[in-house]
Every structure is written in C-alpha cells, then in structure tokens.
Amino acid sequence: MEIALMLEGQNGLTWPRWQRIADAAEGLGFVGLYRSDHYTNANPPDKESLELWLSLTWLASHTSRIEFGPIVSPVSFRHPTMTARYAAGVDDLSGGRLNLGLGAGWQEREHTNFGLDLLDVGPRFRRFEEALEVITQLLRSDAPVSFSGEYYRLNEAILLPRPQRPGGPPIVIGGNGPRRTLPLTAKYADEWNGVFVDPARYRELNAQLDGLLESAGRSPSAVRRSLMTGSVYGRDEAQVQARLAGRDGDALRERGLLVGTADAVVEQIGKFAEAGVQRIMVQWLDLDDLDGIEHFAARVFSQL
C-alpha cells in the first residue's frame, strides 16, 4: 500500500504552508502530494487558496521524488487544450511525476461566484467526456488532432514540444458513480480514484470497473486503484477524541474515513488493501499540523 497526502487547496493553502508540507511529504516517505482544485468552499467563509497550476509548477521544480497532481481538476474551470498544455509542461519539468486528475465539477457556489457554467448533470458529463477526448488525444497523438463536439472543436491541433513521457502524464478520474464515472474511467483513465467509501463499497465498485475494462478490451491491471478519504488521526486516544470534537468515530469509519491512533489506522488501511486499493490519499485538513504529519509517517509507515 502506498500512502500520499491530499490537501484542500481552497481551505487556507498559502505559499508558506504549501512549501512546508511539500518539504515534509518529500522527506517523510509519502509517495505523493495531491491537492484539490477549487476557488472556494461550498459554504462560507471564504479562505486563502493557491491556484492549482501555479502551485504544481513550483512543486515540480522544488521536489525530486514525490508524485503529485490535482484530485481532481474540474474541466469547467479551464479549456481542455490549456489543461493539456499545462499538464505536459509540468510533467516534463518534474521529470515525469505528475498524475493528471480530472473531473466534471460539482460545487455550485464557486461556479456561481466566479461566473462559470457548471451545467446540469447530463450536459456536464457530456462536456466532461469531450474534454477527456480532447486532452487524451492531444497528449497521446504525435499527429495533428481534429475533433468536432458539442462543446469543443479542434482543427489540426498538436502539442509541441511533444510530452517527454510517451502519452503524457497518466489520467486519473475520481468519483464513485457507477453509471457515468466508472464507464469513463474504463475508457480514458490510467487510474481510478474512489472517494470517501468504505472497503465493502470500494470492493463492489472495483469489481464493476474490472468488468467495464474487460468489456472495453483493456486489462484490469492497466488501471491503478486509489482512494481519497478523510482522516482523524491522533498520537493517543485522548488526542483522537479531542479531534473528533464530539463526532462519532465509528460513523466516520463507516463512511470510509481513517480514524484513530496509528494501530487503528493501519488496521483500516489493511481492509482497504483487501478491497483492492493500491494507494490511499489521506486528506489532511489541518495545514499547520506538521507534527501530526510527522507522527503519522513515523508510526503508520513502519507497520505497512
């Protein structure tokens, strides 16, 4: 099992915090550092945030080991041709460490506040599929690409220079939807990232994805399986209870969160491994809790 950190970029992420956490992730043995791509949260108050691609460009040139990327970037924010350009350039700058997480978008408040079209669910996913088609073709085709869709059009378009990594960075699709998300994952993705599900539900979705991949003529092993989930971690039970702040730890575990001390978290990680998870991205909400990150790495990694 591989363990990565995941931060909410709209939840008070500043340059000093980003730089400190990047240094910690690089030095403590986390396999990667991922972040959300949002303007703001679904509910006020608004907090400080860093623009996704600026932060990833810095990360690419100031780390040497960890993988990184958005979990996930809504295609409603940027034209897919620009996303492909950013991703190819940042991946090259990092020496091939970017994983390009993409999603349809979901948060109404930020789209309203910043004048972006979220669209109803049906059109939103049609736009998402077109964006996936545009991005994957531009990254993977050495010949000029033409495409005519409802939302996007290309006419003999080509990315130059070509990505140093053949095919460009891996495409990650996040979400649990069995009707839309998993079929798109089977068609376009190199990694599926489940979100806040317990091991039993992850196992069910994982098996469904296997079947979709086989129907598409792809090997199930062609798509890495990961999970993004929350955490309430403490060095002892007293700290765990303080951080729960009255919430029911068992109820949070039933939603797929990692809750408890190192031993309890390791036990939960083991259940996810049995369900098919290969990489867990641990959502760490307290961006100033470097001591907690260090303790997690020291006590959890030694047992995996």
N, C-alpha and C positions, 0 to 999 in steps of 0.2 A: 504493500500500500504506500502510495506517495501522498505527502501532505503539503498543501500550499496554503498561503494566506490569501484572504479576499477582503478587501476594504470597500466601504461605501463612499465613493468619491464625492458625493454631494453632502456628506454628513460632517463637514468641518475639515475636509482634507486641504491642508496648506502645504507650501513647499517644504518648510522645516519638518512637518510631520511625515510627508512622503519620503523625504530623504532619510530621516531616522529609521523609518520602518523598512525601507529598501535595504539599508545597511544591515539591519537585523536579519531580514529574510535571507540575504546573501550569506551572512556569516554563521547563521544558526542551523543551516541544513534544510530549510524549507525548499521544496522542489521548484516552487514558483511563487509569484506575487501577482495577484489579479485584482481588478477593481471594477466597480460598476461605472456606467456611463449615463449620468443623469445631470440635468441642470439643477434640480432641487428635489426635495422630498415630496411625497404625496400629500402631506399635511404640513402646515406651518409649525414652527418658524423656519424661515429660510436660513441656511448656514453657508459657510465658506465652502468653495469647491474648486477643483482644478480641472481644466479642460482635458479631456481624455488623451488626445494625441500629443499634446504638448508634454504631458506627464510621462507618456510612454516613450517619447523621443529622448527625454532626459534619462529615463531608466535604461534604455538601450545602450547609452554611451557611458553610464556610470555604474553598471554592474557587468559581471563577466560570466556568471554561472546560471542564475535562475531564469526559468521561463516566465513569461508574463503575457498579459493581454486583457481585453475587456470581457467581462462576464455580466451582461453582454451589451454590445452596442446596437441601439435601435436604428434600423435603416431609415426611419423617419427623420433623423437628425441631419444626415449628410447624403449627398448624391452618391450612389454606389461606385461611380467611376472615381470619385475622390477618395472614398474609403479604400478602394483597391490600390490607389497610388500611395496613400499614407501607409497602408499595411506593407506593401512591397518595400518601401523605403526604410521603414522602421525595422523590419525583419532583417534587411541587409545590414543596417547599422549595428544590429545586435549580434550579428553572426549566426542568424537563424534560430532565434529564441522566442519569437512572437507566436502566440496562438490567437487566431482572429475569431473572437466570439461575436456572433451576430444574432439579432432578434427582431421581432416585428414591432416592438414597442408596446407599452401597456399603460403608462402613467398619464392620466388625463390632465392633471394640474400643470405639469411642466409644459405640455403641448399647448394648453390654453394660454399660460403666462407668456410664452415666448413665440406665439403665433405660428405654431407648427400643426400640420394636419395629421392627427392620429388615425382617422378614418374608422368606420365601423369594422367589426371583426372580419367579415368576409373580404371586403376590399383590402383591409390591412394585410391579410395573409397573401392575397394575390400580389400585392406590391412587394411583400417580403420575398416571395418566390422569384419574382422578376429580378429583384436586387441580388439574390443569391446567384441567379443565372448570369447576370452581368459581371459580378465580382469574380465568380469562379472561371468564367470564360476569359476575362482579361488577365487573371493571374496564371492560367494554365495554358493559354494558347500562344504559340510563337508566331502565329499568322494573324493578320488583322481580323477583327471581330465585327460582324454586323448583327444587329438584333432589333426587332420591332415589337414592342409590347404596348400594353395599355398605359404604363407609367414611364417607361424608359425606352430610349432608342439609341442605337449605336450604328455608325456607318464607317466601316473600315477603320475601327479604332484599335490601337495597340499600345501597350505599356512599354516604354523604353526608358532606361535600360530594362532588360528582362530581369525578373527576380533571380537573385543568385541561387536560391533554393529552388530546385525544379518544382514547378507548380505553385510556388509561393508558400506563404505560411499556411499551416493546417486550419481548416474551417471548423469552428466549434458552434454548435447550435444548442441553445439552452432552453429548457422547458419540459413540461410533463404531458403536454396534450397528445392524446393517442390518435386523434382524428387529423390534426394538421401538423403538429411539431414533429412527431416521430416519422411520418412519411417524408417530410422534407429532410430530416436527418439522414434517412436511408438513401436519399437521392444525392445529397450535396455534401454531407459533413464528413470530417475525419475524426470528430469527437462528439459524443453526446454528453451534455451536462444536465443531469437531473437537478431539481431544485426543491429543497425542503420536503423530502418524502422519507418515510420510514423504510427500513430494509425490506419489509414484505411488499410494499408497493413498488419499490425500486426493482425488485426481482420480477414482478409482473411486467412492468414497462420494459425492462431489459429483455425479457423473453419475446415480447411483441416486436421490439426492434430487431432482434435476431431474425424473426420471420420475415419482416419487411426487407431486410438486407438480402436474405436468400432469394426472395421474390424478385428483387432488383438485379440479381446476378452478382451480388457482392458478398464477400466472405464476412461473417460476423466479426472476425478478428481485425477487419480493416478499419473499424471504428472504435476508438478508445472510449471507455466508460468512466465518467467522472460525476461528482456530486458537489453542489454548493449548498452548504447548510450553516445554520447559526450555531453559536456556542455560548455556554455559560460555564466558564472554567474557573476553578479556584485551587489554590495550593493546599487547602484543607477544607473540611466540610463547613466550617464556620464562614469562610470566605465565599464558598458556593452559595450558602443561604443568604448572605448579605447581598450578593449579586443577583440572586433570584428576586429579591425585594418583594416577597410575598407571592410570586408566581409559583405555579405547581410544576415542579421539576419533572414529574412523571408525565404530565400532559405535554410538556415541551418535547420530551424524548419521543412520545408517540407521534409528534409532528416531524421527527427526524433530526432535531437539534442534538448536539453533543453537550451533555450536561453532567457536571460533577468534577471530581478530582481526576488526577492522571489515570488511576486504575480504572475508574468508571468509564472514562472517555476511551481508553484502549479497548475495553470490552465492547463498547458500542461500535468502534471502528472495525473490530473483528466481525461483527454481524453484517456491517455494510460490505466488507470484503467477501463474505459468503454469498451476498446477494449480487455480486458481480462488479462492485465499484473498484476501480483501479487507482483513482486519485480523488482525494477529498480536498475541496477548497473551503477552509474554515473561515467563516465570516467573523471578523474581529471588529466589533463596533467601537470599542474604546481606543481611539487613535493615539492616546498618550500612555497606554498601559504597556510600555516596553518590558517592564518586569514580568508581567503576565506572559507575554510572548516568549521571553527567555525561559521562564519556568516551564511552559508548555513544551517547548522544544527539548529541554533537558530531560523532563520526566516522561514524556509520551514517546519521543523518538527512540529512546533507549529500549522500549518494550515492543517495538514493531519489527 
